[in-house]
Amino acid sequence: MRTLTLGMNVSLDGFVATTDDLGWMFPNFSPELMADTETLLSGFGTILMGRVDYEGQAATWPTREGPLADIMNGVEKVVFSTTLQHAGWQNSRVFAGEPSDDPNGVVVRTFRPRREG
C-alpha cells in the first residue's frame, strides 16, 4: 500500500491562495523551510491535483530554475479533470473523470512508488 500525503501551504492567518500565481508564498520561505519542502517533495513518486491547481502550477514551474523547480518538473503528475483535455507540462497526464470513476484502481496502481533517499 502506498502513502497518500496532503500538502498545502497556508499562512498563520489562514491565507491559502491568490488568483494569479504562487508568488505569494515563496518570498516568505526561510532557507530552512525551503530545504524541508525540497526534502518532502523529493520523496513523492506522484503528485495528484485538480485542474485549477494544475493550471497554476504548470504556469509557474516550467520557467523556474533550482532544486524545487527540478523536483516539480520531474515528478509524475496526475490531473483529475472532466474539462482538461491535455496536460502539456512534462510528466503530467489527465485522468478525465472523478476518482470514483476508477473502480479498479487503475490510476492508483500506476503511481510511481515513493523514492527512497
C-alpha positions in Angstrom: 0.0 0.0 0.0 1.3 3.5 -0.9 1.1 6.5 1.3 -1.1 9.4 0.3 0.2 12.8 1.7 -1.8 16.0 1.6 0.5 19.0 1.1 -0.9 22.5 1.4 0.6 25.9 2.1 -1.4 28.0 4.5 -0.3 31.2 6.3 -0.8 31.5 10.0 -3.8 33.7 9.4 -5.4 31.1 7.1 -4.4 32.5 3.7 -4.3 29.8 1.1 -4.1 31.3 -2.5 -4.2 34.2 -4.8 -6.0 34.2 -8.1 -2.8 34.9 -10.2 0.2 32.7 -9.2 2.2 31.0 -6.5 4.4 34.0 -5.8 2.7 35.0 -2.5 4.3 32.1 -0.6 7.9 31.8 -1.7 9.2 35.3 -0.6 8.2 34.2 3.0 10.1 30.8 2.8 13.2 30.7 5.0 16.2 28.7 3.8 15.2 26.0 6.4 11.6 25.9 5.2 12.7 25.6 1.6 15.1 22.8 2.4 12.3 21.0 4.3 10.0 21.5 1.3 12.5 20.1 -1.1 13.2 17.1 1.1 9.5 16.4 1.4 8.7 16.8 -2.3 11.7 14.8 -3.5 10.2 11.8 -1.8 7.0 11.9 -3.8 6.5 9.4 -6.6 3.4 11.1 -8.0 1.5 14.3 -7.3 -2.3 14.4 -7.6 -4.0 17.7 -8.4 -7.2 19.1 -9.8 -7.3 21.2 -12.9 -7.2 24.7 -11.3 -4.2 23.7 -9.1 -2.5 22.1 -12.2 -3.0 25.2 -14.3 -1.4 27.4 -11.7 1.5 25.0 -11.1 2.0 24.4 -14.8 2.1 28.2 -15.4 4.8 28.6 -12.7 7.3 25.7 -12.6 8.4 25.1 -16.3 10.1 28.6 -16.4 11.7 28.4 -12.9 15.2 27.1 -12.1 16.6 25.5 -9.0 16.2 22.4 -6.9 12.5 22.9 -6.2 11.7 23.5 -9.9 13.7 20.4 -10.8 11.6 18.4 -8.4 8.2 19.8 -9.6 9.1 19.5 -13.3 10.5 16.0 -12.9 7.8 14.3 -10.7 4.9 12.4 -12.3 1.7 14.5 -12.0 -1.9 13.2 -12.4 -4.6 15.8 -13.0 -8.2 14.9 -12.2 -10.4 16.8 -14.5 -13.5 16.4 -16.5 -12.7 19.5 -18.7 -8.9 19.5 -19.3 -8.2 17.6 -22.5 -4.4 17.6 -22.4 -1.7 18.2 -19.8 1.3 19.9 -21.5 3.6 20.2 -18.5 6.2 17.4 -18.6 5.4 14.2 -16.8 1.7 15.1 -16.5 -1.3 13.2 -17.5 -5.0 13.8 -17.2 -7.5 11.4 -15.6 -10.7 12.5 -17.3 -13.2 11.8 -14.6 -13.8 11.6 -10.9 -11.6 9.4 -8.7 -14.7 7.3 -8.1 -14.8 6.6 -11.8 -11.8 4.4 -11.4 -13.3 1.4 -9.6 -10.4 -1.0 -10.4 -7.8 1.4 -9.2 -6.0 1.9 -12.5 -4.9 5.4 -11.6 -3.7 4.4 -8.1 -2.0 1.2 -9.3 0.1 3.2 -11.8 1.5 5.7 -9.3 5.2 5.5 -9.1 6.3 4.4 -5.6 7.8 6.9 -3.2 11.5 7.4 -3.8 13.8 6.2 -1.1 16.5 8.6 -0.3 
